[in-house]
Amino acid sequence: MRENAPDVFYWPSSPSSGGCFDDPDNENNGDTHYWAVWHGQLPFTDFGNHFFRFCSEFGFQSFPCMKTIESFTEKADRNIFSRVMESHQKNDSANGKMLYYLSENFRCPSTLEQTVYVSQILQGMAVRYGVEHWRRNRGRCMGALYWQVNDNWPAPSWSSIDYFGRWKALHYMAKEFYARMAGSMEVKGSRIYLWAENETSENQAFRMRISLKKMDFTVIERVTASGNAEAFSSACGVWIDLEDCSTYQRLKQSSGSDEDPDEKMFLEGVVEYENGTVRRSVETLLPYKYLSLPQPVFTTEVFREKTAYKIRLKADSFAAFVELSVEGSDVIFSENYFHMTDREPKVITLKDEDISGTTVEDADDLARRIRIRSAADIS
């Protein structure tokens, strides 16, 4: 570096205290590697206790996609503690860690396929929690890089794209929470705040709302506001305090001792930017394992548009972490692992160039082969 580019600053290590080694991993100087969530098995909320200047390494493991697991296992091997599955796991305690975090957040899956799905959801939830927290504190926190993007062999790992190029839930979620114009909710006790995060060079006007809803999409409480997020900044635009919400408090007071209305509610935050960008986020008042998630009824309509298919999806009740797949093909959708929070249709795009494996013949063929899963299917 000195010989070929003497005027270029070289950062010799990561983590590093400003390019030096006097106090690497210092939260106040340089870049930091953080692994208390995952290796330390602390809850996702621990991300919120840290205000790193730049978190250059953090992450969370998940299993690769089920088709990838099938590529290196026989049917008898498809148990996460089989010899074959464990030989593909190079972090000796990782399978146990995934099960620990699963037990804290979701009900116990009954199949390996469900376990794979939930592990990927947990990975996305963990990384999202950290990134959104640091983005809300832009200025103090100036960057976050998760470990890792891809794999050099088919295995459980911290990657968001598995060995065969299949996108895990994290990679889809990262498109949203790393978007230049994003939105996120922050839960602090009974108060829930909605933020706009603007990584563009222009000020961005917005309208936003927080809604407390029942699982059938009935609105219990709602607050709205408008505001502006300056260039390269984050702005809290509105908040709601559940202790001051009369309808919510009446529901709590009228419920019997053996039922908790929080099991049947969710919070939706919507940020609508003036340029048409819309970001949605969801929080729940209880862990997903305690929610009374209805089994949503989905309706789909598939149609052709130039060099892509459009999938028009509707749900009759709240659907969490909706996963779309196409039987017999590997595909990359415009969105996946999202929440259905109202009765309005959601339109997902599937480009021809993002289909591999078995060819999709036409819209009817695609409609027959689409598979849909949500968190309500975990049992």
C-alpha positions in Angstrom: 0.0 0.0 0.0 2.8 2.5 0.9 4.6 1.8 -2.3 1.6 1.8 -4.7 -0.9 4.1 -3.1 0.9 6.2 -0.4 -1.9 8.7 -0.3 -4.6 6.1 0.5 -5.5 5.5 4.1 -5.2 1.9 5.1 -7.3 0.4 7.9 -5.0 -2.5 9.1 -7.5 -4.6 11.0 -11.1 -5.1 12.0 -12.0 -4.5 14.7 -9.7 -1.5 15.1 -9.7 1.8 17.1 -9.6 4.2 14.3 -7.0 2.2 12.3 -4.9 1.5 15.5 -4.6 -1.3 18.0 -4.7 0.7 21.3 -8.2 -0.3 22.1 -9.9 -2.4 19.4 -13.6 -3.1 19.8 -14.0 0.2 21.8 -17.6 1.2 21.4 -16.6 4.9 21.1 -13.9 4.7 18.5 -13.4 2.9 15.2 -15.3 -0.3 14.3 -16.6 -3.0 16.6 -17.4 -6.7 16.3 -20.5 -7.7 18.4 -21.5 -11.3 19.2 -23.3 -11.2 22.5 -26.5 -11.8 20.5 -25.8 -15.3 19.1 -22.6 -16.6 20.7 -23.5 -15.0 24.1 -27.2 -16.0 23.7 -28.4 -12.6 24.8 -31.9 -11.6 23.5 -32.3 -9.5 20.4 -33.1 -6.5 22.6 -29.5 -6.3 23.7 -28.6 -4.7 20.4 -30.5 -1.6 21.8 -27.9 -1.3 24.6 -25.1 -0.5 22.2 -24.3 2.6 20.2 -21.3 1.5 18.2 -19.7 4.0 15.8 -19.6 1.3 13.2 -20.6 -2.3 13.8 -18.5 -4.1 11.2 -19.4 -7.7 12.2 -22.4 -9.2 13.9 -24.7 -12.0 12.8 -27.0 -15.0 13.5 -27.1 -18.5 12.1 -29.8 -20.3 10.2 -30.2 -23.5 8.2 -29.9 -23.4 4.5 -32.9 -23.8 2.3 -34.6 -27.2 2.4 -33.7 -28.0 -1.2 -30.1 -27.4 -0.3 -30.3 -29.7 2.7 -31.8 -32.4 0.4 -28.7 -32.1 -1.8 -26.3 -33.4 0.9 -28.6 -35.7 2.9 -30.5 -38.9 2.5 -34.0 -39.1 4.0 -32.8 -40.8 7.1 -30.3 -38.0 7.7 -32.9 -35.2 7.9 -32.7 -34.5 11.6 -30.6 -31.5 12.8 -28.7 -33.8 15.2 -27.9 -36.6 12.7 -24.3 -37.3 11.9 -24.5 -35.9 8.4 -26.3 -32.7 9.5 -23.9 -32.1 12.4 -20.9 -32.7 10.1 -22.1 -29.8 8.0 -22.3 -27.6 11.1 -18.8 -26.1 11.8 -19.9 -24.1 14.9 -20.2 -26.9 17.4 -22.9 -25.3 19.6 -24.8 -23.6 16.8 -27.7 -26.0 16.4 -28.4 -25.7 20.1 -28.2 -22.0 19.9 -30.8 -21.9 17.1 -33.1 -24.1 19.2 -32.6 -21.8 22.2 -33.6 -18.7 20.3 -36.5 -20.6 18.7 -37.8 -21.6 22.1 -37.8 -17.9 23.2 -39.8 -16.7 20.2 -41.8 -19.4 18.5 -43.7 -22.7 19.1 -41.9 -25.9 18.6 -41.9 -27.0 14.9 -43.0 -30.5 14.1 -40.9 -31.1 11.0 -37.4 -30.3 9.8 -38.9 -28.2 7.0 -40.7 -26.0 9.6 -37.5 -25.8 11.7 -35.6 -24.6 8.6 -38.2 -21.9 8.0 -38.3 -20.7 11.6 -34.5 -20.6 11.8 -34.4 -18.3 8.8 -37.1 -16.1 10.2 -35.1 -15.8 13.5 -32.0 -14.8 11.6 -33.9 -12.1 9.8 -35.4 -10.8 13.0 -32.1 -10.7 14.8 -30.2 -8.8 12.1 -33.1 -6.5 11.5 -33.2 -5.5 15.2 -29.6 -4.4 15.2 -29.7 -2.6 11.9 -32.8 -0.7 12.7 -31.5 0.4 16.1 -28.3 1.7 14.7 -30.0 3.4 11.8 -32.3 5.2 14.2 -29.2 6.5 15.9 -27.5 7.8 12.7 -24.8 10.3 13.4 -23.5 8.4 16.4 -23.8 5.0 14.6 -22.5 5.3 11.0 -22.7 1.7 9.6 -23.6 -1.9 10.2 -22.2 -4.9 8.2 -23.7 -8.3 9.0 -21.7 -11.5 8.8 -22.2 -13.0 6.2 -23.6 -12.9 2.6 -22.8 -16.2 1.0 -21.4 -19.7 1.6 -18.5 -21.8 0.3 -20.4 -25.1 0.8 -23.9 -26.2 1.7 -24.3 -25.9 5.4 -26.0 -24.1 8.3 -24.2 -20.7 8.6 -24.6 -17.0 9.2 -25.1 -16.4 5.4 -28.2 -14.7 3.9 -27.7 -16.5 0.6 -26.9 -20.3 0.7 -24.4 -22.2 -1.3 -26.6 -22.7 -4.3 -27.5 -19.0 -4.5 -30.9 -19.5 -2.8 -32.1 -16.4 -0.9 -32.8 -17.0 2.8 -35.4 -14.9 4.6 -32.6 -12.5 5.8 -31.7 -11.5 2.3 -35.3 -10.6 1.5 -35.7 -8.7 4.8 -32.4 -6.9 4.3 -33.7 -5.3 1.1 -36.3 -3.6 3.4 -34.4 -2.6 6.5 -31.3 -1.5 4.5 -33.3 0.4 2.0 -32.2 4.0 1.4 -35.6 5.1 2.6 -36.9 2.9 5.4 -39.1 2.9 8.4 -39.0 1.1 11.8 -40.9 0.9 15.1 -39.1 1.1 18.4 -40.8 -0.4 21.5 -40.0 1.1 24.9 -42.3 -0.2 27.5 -45.9 0.9 26.7 -44.7 3.5 24.2 -44.1 2.6 20.5 -42.3 5.1 18.3 -42.3 5.1 14.5 -39.1 6.3 12.7 -38.3 7.3 9.2 -34.7 6.6 8.0 -33.4 8.6 5.0 -30.1 7.7 3.4 -30.6 9.9 0.4 -29.0 13.3 -0.3 -32.4 15.1 -0.3 -34.9 15.9 2.4 -37.8 13.5 2.3 -41.3 14.5 3.5 -43.5 11.7 4.9 -46.8 10.8 6.3 -46.9 8.0 8.9 -49.3 6.1 11.1 -49.2 3.5 13.9 -52.2 1.2 14.1 -53.0 -1.3 16.8 -55.1 -4.0 15.1 -56.9 -7.2 15.8 -56.0 -10.3 13.8 -59.0 -9.7 11.5 -57.5 -6.2 10.7 -60.0 -4.3 12.8 -58.3 -1.1 14.0 -58.3 -0.7 17.8 -56.2 2.5 18.0 -54.5 4.7 15.4 -52.2 7.8 15.5 -51.1 9.7 12.4 -48.6 12.5 11.7 -46.6 14.1 8.9 -43.0 15.3 9.0 -39.7 15.5 7.2 -36.5 13.4 7.4 -33.5 15.5 6.4 -30.9 14.2 4.1 -28.8 11.4 5.7 -30.7 11.4 8.9 -33.4 9.5 10.9 -36.5 11.2 12.3 -39.1 10.0 14.9 -42.4 11.1 13.4 -45.1 9.7 15.7 -45.6 7.6 18.8 -48.4 5.9 20.7 -48.6 5.1 24.4 -50.8 2.1 25.1 -51.5 3.2 28.6 -53.3 6.2 27.2 -55.3 4.2 24.6 -58.9 4.0 26.0 -60.2 1.3 23.7 -57.1 -0.9 24.4 -57.4 -0.4 28.1 -61.1 -1.3 28.1 -60.2 -4.5 26.3 -57.5 -5.3 28.9 -59.9 -4.6 31.8 -62.8 -6.5 30.4 -60.8 -9.7 29.6 -61.1 -12.6 31.9 -58.2 -13.8 34.1 -57.5 -16.7 31.8 -57.2 -14.7 28.6 -54.9 -11.9 27.4 -56.1 -9.7 24.6 -52.5 -9.0 23.6 -52.5 -12.5 22.1 -54.9 -11.3 19.4 -53.3 -8.0 18.4 -50.4 -6.6 16.4 -48.9 -3.2 15.7 -48.5 -1.9 12.2 -46.3 1.1 11.4 -46.5 2.7 7.9 -44.3 5.4 6.5 -45.4 6.9 3.2 -42.8 9.1 1.6 -43.8 11.9 -0.7 -42.0 10.2 -3.7 -44.3 7.2 -3.4 -42.1 4.9 -1.3 -44.0 3.0 1.3 -42.4 1.1 4.2 -44.3 -1.1 6.6 -43.2 -2.7 9.9 -44.8 -4.9 12.4 -44.4 -5.5 16.1 -46.3 -7.7 18.5 -47.1 -7.2 22.2 -46.1 -10.7 23.0 -43.6 -13.2 21.5 -45.0 -15.0 18.5 -45.2 -18.2 20.5 -47.9 -16.7 22.7 -50.0 -15.2 19.9 -53.3 -16.6 18.8 -52.4 -16.6 15.1 -55.4 -17.4 12.9 -54.8 -19.6 9.9 -55.1 -17.1 7.1 -56.9 -18.0 3.9 -54.9 -16.8 0.9 -56.2 -16.0 -2.5 -53.9 -15.6 -5.5 -54.2 -14.3 -9.0 -51.3 -14.7 -11.4 -51.0 -12.8 -14.6 -48.3 -12.1 -17.2 -46.8 -8.6 -17.8 -44.1 -8.3 -20.4 -41.1 -10.4 -19.1 -42.4 -11.1 -15.7 -45.3 -12.6 -13.7 -47.3 -10.7 -11.3 -48.8 -12.5 -8.2 -51.7 -10.7 -6.6 -52.0 -12.0 -3.1 -54.7 -11.4 -0.5 -55.3 -12.7 3.0 -58.4 -12.7 5.2 -56.5 -12.2 8.5 -53.1 -11.2 9.8 -50.3 -13.4 8.2 -46.8 -13.2 9.6 -43.6 -13.9 7.7 -45.4 -15.0 4.5 -43.1 -17.3 2.5 -43.7 -17.9 -1.2 -42.1 -20.7 -3.2 -42.5 -22.4 -6.5 -42.6 -26.2 -6.6 -39.8 -27.5 -8.8 -38.1 -24.2 -9.5 -35.7 -21.9 -7.8 -36.9 -18.3 -7.9 -36.2 -14.9 -6.5 -39.3 -12.8 -5.9 -39.5 -9.0 -5.6 -40.5 -9.6 -2.0 -40.8 -12.5 0.4 -41.1 -13.2 4.1 -43.4 -10.2 4.6 -46.5 -9.6 6.7 -50.0 -9.2 5.5 -51.6 -6.5 7.6 -54.8 -5.6 5.8 -57.2 -6.8 3.2 -55.5 -4.8 0.4 -53.9 -7.0 -2.2 -50.1 -7.3 -2.3 -48.5 -7.6 -5.8 -45.2 -9.6 -6.0 -43.2 -9.6 -9.2 -41.3 -12.7 -10.5 -39.1 -11.9 -13.5 -38.2 -14.5 -16.1 -34.5 -14.0 -15.4 -35.1 -14.9 -11.7 -36.5 -18.4 -12.5 -34.2 -21.4 -12.7 -34.8 -25.2 -12.6 -38.1 -26.3 -14.1 -39.4 -23.8 -16.6 -42.6 -21.9 -15.8 -44.8 -22.5 -18.8 -47.4 -19.7 -18.2 -49.4 -17.9 -15.6 -51.7 -20.9 -15.0 -48.7 -23.2 -14.5 -47.2 -20.8 -12.0 -50.4 -20.4 -10.1 -50.6 -24.2 -9.7 -47.1 -24.5 -8.4 -47.1 -21.6 -5.9 -46.8 -22.7 -2.3 -47.5 -20.3 0.6 -46.5 -20.6 4.2 -46.8 -18.3 7.3 -46.0 -18.4 11.0 -49.5 -19.8 11.7 -48.3 -23.1 10.1 -45.7 -23.8 12.8 -47.1 -26.6 15.0 
